[in-house]
Amino acid sequence: MRAAALQMTSGTRPEPNLDQLEALAVEAARKGATYLLSPEVTVVYPENREGLGSVAGPWEGNPAITRVGAIARKRGVSLHLGSLAVALPDGRYANRSVLFLPDGSIGATYDKIHLFDATLPGLKQYRESETYAGGGEAVVTDAPGFRLGMTICYDVRFPALHRALAEAGAQVISVPAAFTVPTGEAHWEVLLRARAIETGSWVIAAAQAGHHENGRSTWGHSMIIDPWGKVVTQLGGDGPGIAIADIDLRAVDEARGRVPALANARPFSLTLATSGTPTSAREDVSA
């Protein structure tokens, strides 16, 4: 299987972003890729909540969903829309990842579980929970030719999610993202490689990159990592591009066989100690 991570510089309006997605998908398909992953907030990367509200529609009848499905069908590829904002009845949004199959139908969806609420030095506060509703269900699905575990951006910082995906049979883990420049420079590659190594899975990470219409800058450096933690291909951080690699699923079994961390995991208890003296309180923890 040949996979492609589509790196984008999404703006504040859906139509130009979808045009950019289609152009990248056409080029990736021409190069033989059959699974294509786009970044988080592919469809629109707004300046604020008000801007999002003016362009993000509900799930039913969403024109972006219709168009991306048509692209997948026309090119005969599995086109994984990294995410789009979907309006919910309570006034918030779901940050939703959508896998389109080669016939244009929807194979699976996943709503981002972990929301980025943080304050970065020199930057304004990020409070995703004020705009988005976090999902509550991890997803592993059958993509053509492999088992896919779905995540979005900030999820990469939570190893337990990735372990659960691998234990459920995921051979490939998708990480569409829009990482900030400071966190991307410091943590992006090491987190992705760690998730690949810990789970013995391929990791495909498609990122937003460069300077956006909303005034933000994103790190980029989309990459594909093998189950041993090797970066097979990587882009820069200036703008759109395509990272392509051939995915050999035998490498999953090989990595998990060489270091069987998934099989060797054991439940354990946690003792809480005060001033070096263990207390009687114990908590069962699953490794």
N, C-alpha and C positions, 0 to 999 in steps of 0.2 A: 504494500500500500504506500502510496506517495501522499504526504500531508503537507499542507501549506498554512502558515500563520500570516494573516493579512494585516499589515500594520497601516494604520490610518491616522489622519489628522482631521477628526470630525469637527464640524462647525455647528452653528446654532439653528440651522434649517434642515429638515429631513431630506429634501430632494437632492441637493448637491452631495450629501453624504451617501445616499443610496446610489447616485451616479458613480461616486468614487469606489464604493463597494463593488458595483457591477464591473467596473473596469479592472479592478484587481482580481476578481473572480474569473473573468474571461482569460486574463493572462496566466493565472495559476492553473486553470484547466488546460490551457494550451500547452503548458509545461508538464502535463500528466498528473497533476494532483487530483485526487478523488475525494479527499476530506479537506475542507477549507474552514478555518476558524477566523472570525473577525474579532475586533476588540470589544471591551465593555463600552457602553454608550455609543455604539456604532451609529444609530439612527439620528440621534441629536445629542449634542453636548452643550447644554444651555448655560447661560450666565448666572441664572438664579432660579428660584422656584417659580417665580412669575413667568419667566421665559419658558420654563418646562411646561407649565400649565397651558400655554398658548399653542403648543404643538404636539403634546403627548395625549393620545387618545386611549379609549378603552380597548380591551382585547378583541371583542367582537367587532368585525368589520374594519379592523385596523389596516389602513392602506399600505403601511410598511410591511406588514406580514404578507400581504398579497404579493407585493413586488418581490420580496426576497424569495418566496416560494417559487415565483415564476423564473427567477434567475437560476435557482437550483435545478428546476425542471428543464430549462432550455439547455443548460450545460451538462446535465446528467451527472451532477456531483452531490455529495453530502455537504451542504452549506450550513455551517453552524454560526448563527448570528450571536455574537458574543453577548450582547445584551441590548435591550431597549427599555425605555420607561413605559409602563402600562398603568393608566389611570385606574384607581380603585374607588369603590363607592364611598369610602371614608375620607376622601380628599387627598390621601397619600398615593404613592406609586409603588408598583413592584418593579424591581430591577431584574428583568427576566431574560434568561438565555434560552434560545430556541434552536433546536436541531431540525433542519429540513432534510428530508431524504431525497434521493435523485429523481423521484417522481413529483417532487414539489410538496408532498404531504409533510406534516409535522410528526417527527418521530418521538420527540420528548421536549419538555420544558423544565427549567429550574429557576427558582427565585432565590436570589442572593441571600444567604443566611446571616452572615456577619456584616454589620454596618459600621462604616468608618466614622467614629466619633473621636476626634483627636485634635490637638492643637500643636502645630509644628512651628518651631522657632523661625521667626521672620515671615510667617505666612498667617493668613487668617484661620480661624477655627473651621474645622470640617465637622458637620453634624448631619450625617446622612439620615439618622433616625428622625430628624425633623421633617424630612421630605419623603423618605421611603419606609415601607413596612418590610421588615425582615421575613424571609421565608422560614419554614420550619421542617423541611423535608429534603434530605440528601437524595441524589438521583444517580443511578447507574442504568445505562440503557444499551441496547444492541444497535450500534451503528453498523453500516455495511462492512463486514469483515473483522470487527473487533468490538470489545466491550468498552464503553466510554463512561468515565466518571466526570460529572459536571461541577465546576466551581466558578466563582467570579471574584477577581481582584483580591480584596482584603481577606477573603477566605484562605488565601495562601499562607497566612500567619497562624493557622489553626491545624496542627498536625493530626488531631483526632479525626477531623472530617476526612482527610485524605486516607488515613488508615482504614476508616469505615468503607470508603469507596473501593479500596484495594481488596479488602476482605470480602466484599460483595462481588468481586470478580472483575473490577475495572483493570484493563490493561493499558489504557491511555487516559490521562487526566487532562482536561482542558482548563486553561487559565486565561480567559479574556480579561484585560485590565486597562486601567487608566491611572497608572502610578504617578504620583508627584515626582518631581526631579530630585528633591532631597532624599526621600525614602527609596526611590528607585536606585539612585547612585549608591546608597548605603546597603540596601537589603535585597533588591530584586533578584539578582542572579543567585545569591547564596540561598535564598528561600526556595526558589524553584528547584535548584539542584538538591537541596535537602529533601524536598517532597518526593523527588524522583528516587533518591537513594533509599529513603525510609520505606517506600512502598514497592520498590522494584518495578516502577511503571514508567512508560514514556510520558513526558510532560510537554504539552504544546501550549505555548504562551503567546498570545497575540495582543499587542499593546497599542494604545494611542501614543503618538509621538509628535514632538515639536510644539510650536506656538499656535494657540487656538483663538478663534474669534471671541470667545468668552473671556479672554485675557489670561487664561491659565496656560501653563506649560507642563507637558508630560514627558516621561523619561524614555519611552520607546523601548528599544533593544529587545524586540520580539525574538523568541528563540525556541528551538526544539531540543529537548534533552533526552538522552537515552536512559534506560533503567539502571545503568551503572553510575549515572550522574554526569556523564560527558555531554558538554554542549556541542551538538552536532552542527548546528547552524545558528547564526545570530545576526541581526540587523543593527544599524546604528540608531541614533536618537533624534535625527533631524526632521524626518517626515515619512510619508508613505513608502511602502515596499512590501516584498514578499519573501518570506523565509520558507524554503522547501527542503524536505528530507524524506528519504525512504524509510518507512517504519517496518522493521522486522520484529514481529511479535514473538519469535523464538527468543529474543533477547530478554523478554519478561521472565520466561521460565528459567532461563540461564541465571539471571541476576537473583531471582528468588531462591534458586537452588544453591547458589554459591554462598549467599548470606540469608538464611531463612528466617529473617526477623519477624515476618508475619506469623509463621508457624511456631516460632519459639516464644512468642509473647505469653505472659502468664498474668492472671489477676493477682493483686497484692493488696495488703492493708497498709494504712498510713497511721503511724503513731505520732501524736502531737505531744511534744515535750516542753516543759517549762523549767528554765534554769538547769537544763541537763537532766531533769527527772521526768521520765515518761509518765503521762497521764493515762487514765483508764479509757479515755475516749479514742475510739478507733473507727476509721472509715474505710469501707471496702472501695477499692479503686480498680478499674479495669485498665490495664496497661495499653 
